[in-house]
């Protein structure tokens, strides 16, 4: 679907890489290695996004780093579109919100870093999560989003903030933040 709306593949990769996870950042050569594309194609798109105010840049150790401008009026809309494209909205609706004993859910793996490939990897934090119910909900959701879902269940006492940062997990649901 995204390829129908936006035909430039480099632009799509940059949107995922920098707008899916609000803490994501990247630099030209690093993005070149991740995407397997020419630095010139990536540079053109970075410059366009920066000129439009959608990216912020700063220098760190001889590297010009880019990150999404979260204050840009389109940021929330783009982030929401990307989440819907990969199925986060359906995961929350069909799996998480109807599952008992879940405190938090993180998106892990390549997608949490903004690389749109592979299965969706979830880290589900909770005590006594019903695995039978979870597996049924995941199976149904996989069919509707057309992507496989892998998960691990962690007890709340085992999750530390430094682990979340080091693994670049993206928090997609927190029981304490639900109204």
C-alpha positions in Angstrom: 0.0 0.0 0.0 2.7 2.5 0.9 4.4 1.9 -2.5 1.1 3.1 -4.1 1.1 6.3 -2.2 4.8 7.1 -2.4 6.7 5.7 -5.3 10.2 6.6 -4.2 11.6 3.6 -2.4 14.4 5.6 -0.7 11.8 8.0 0.7 9.7 5.2 2.0 12.7 3.6 3.8 13.6 7.0 5.3 10.0 7.5 6.5 10.0 4.1 8.3 13.6 4.5 9.6 13.1 8.0 11.1 9.4 8.5 11.7 8.2 5.1 13.1 10.3 5.3 16.3 10.5 8.9 17.6 13.9 8.3 19.1 15.4 7.0 15.9 18.3 8.8 14.3 20.7 8.1 11.4 23.5 9.5 9.4 24.2 9.3 5.7 26.8 6.5 5.5 24.9 4.4 8.1 21.7 4.7 6.2 23.5 3.8 3.0 24.7 0.5 4.6 21.3 -0.2 6.1 19.3 0.5 2.9 21.9 -0.9 0.4 21.3 2.2 -1.8 23.6 5.0 -3.1 24.5 7.7 -0.7 23.5 10.3 -3.4 19.8 9.0 -3.5 19.7 9.1 0.3 21.3 12.5 0.5 18.7 14.0 -1.9 15.8 12.7 0.2 17.4 13.7 3.5 17.9 17.2 2.2 14.3 17.4 0.9 12.9 16.3 4.3 15.2 18.7 6.1 14.3 21.6 3.8 10.6 20.9 4.5 11.3 21.0 8.2 10.4 17.4 8.7 13.9 16.4 9.8 16.2 18.0 12.3 20.0 17.6 12.0 22.9 18.0 14.3 26.6 17.1 14.4 28.1 14.4 16.6 31.7 13.2 16.2 32.2 14.3 12.5 28.8 12.9 11.6 25.7 14.8 10.6 22.8 13.0 12.3 19.2 13.3 11.3 16.0 12.6 13.3 12.3 13.3 12.8 11.1 16.7 13.8 8.4 15.7 16.3 7.1 19.3 16.3 6.4 19.3 12.6 2.6 19.4 11.9 2.8 16.2 9.8 4.8 14.2 12.2 1.9 12.7 14.1 0.0 11.9 10.9 3.0 10.2 9.3 3.7 8.2 12.5 0.1 7.1 12.6 0.1 6.1 8.9 3.3 4.0 9.4 1.8 2.3 12.5 -1.3 1.4 10.6 0.6 0.2 7.6 2.6 -2.3 9.6 -0.5 -3.3 11.7 0.2 -1.8 15.1 -3.4 -0.6 15.4 -4.7 -4.1 14.8 -2.3 -5.6 17.2 -3.5 -3.3 19.9 -7.1 -3.7 19.1 -7.2 -7.5 18.5 -4.5 -8.8 20.8 -3.4 -6.4 23.6 -6.6 -4.7 24.7 -8.4 -8.0 25.1 -5.7 -9.8 27.0 -5.6 -9.9 30.8 -2.5 -9.4 32.9 -0.5 -7.4 30.4 1.2 -4.2 31.6 3.2 -3.1 28.6 3.9 -4.2 25.0 7.0 -3.2 23.1 7.8 -3.6 19.4 11.2 -5.2 19.0 13.5 -6.4 16.2 14.2 -4.6 13.0 10.9 -2.8 12.8 11.4 -1.1 16.1 14.5 0.4 14.5 12.5 1.5 11.5 13.5 -1.2 9.1 10.4 -2.5 7.5 11.2 -6.2 7.0 10.8 -9.5 8.8 8.1 -10.5 11.3 6.7 -8.2 13.9 8.4 -9.0 17.2 6.6 -8.2 20.4 7.8 -8.1 23.9 4.8 -8.6 26.2 5.3 -7.6 29.8 3.0 -9.2 32.3 2.4 -11.9 34.9 0.3 -14.9 34.2 -0.5 -14.0 30.5 -2.8 -16.6 29.0 -0.7 -18.1 26.2 -3.5 -20.1 24.7 -5.7 -17.0 24.3 -2.6 -15.0 23.1 -1.8 -17.6 20.4 -5.3 -17.6 19.1 -5.4 -13.8 18.9 -2.0 -13.6 17.2 -3.0 -16.2 14.6 -6.1 -14.2 13.7 -4.2 -10.9 13.6 -1.4 -12.4 11.4 -4.0 -13.2 8.8 -5.5 -9.8 8.8 -2.2 -7.9 8.6 -0.5 -10.3 6.3 2.6 -10.5 8.5 3.9 -13.0 11.0 4.1 -12.0 14.7 6.7 -13.4 17.1 6.5 -12.7 20.8 8.2 -13.2 24.1 6.6 -12.7 27.5 8.7 -11.1 30.2 7.8 -10.6 33.8 7.6 -6.9 34.9 10.5 -7.3 37.3 12.8 -8.5 34.5 12.3 -5.4 32.4 14.8 -2.6 33.0 14.9 0.8 31.3 18.5 0.3 30.2 17.5 -3.0 28.4 14.7 -1.1 26.6 17.1 1.6 25.4 19.9 -0.8 24.5 17.6 -3.0 22.4 15.8 0.0 20.9 12.4 -1.4 21.8 9.5 0.8 21.0 6.7 1.1 23.6 3.4 0.6 21.8 1.1 0.1 24.8 1.2 0.8 28.5 -1.6 -0.2 30.8 -0.9 2.9 32.9 -1.4 5.3 30.0 -4.7 3.8 28.8 -7.7 6.0 29.6 
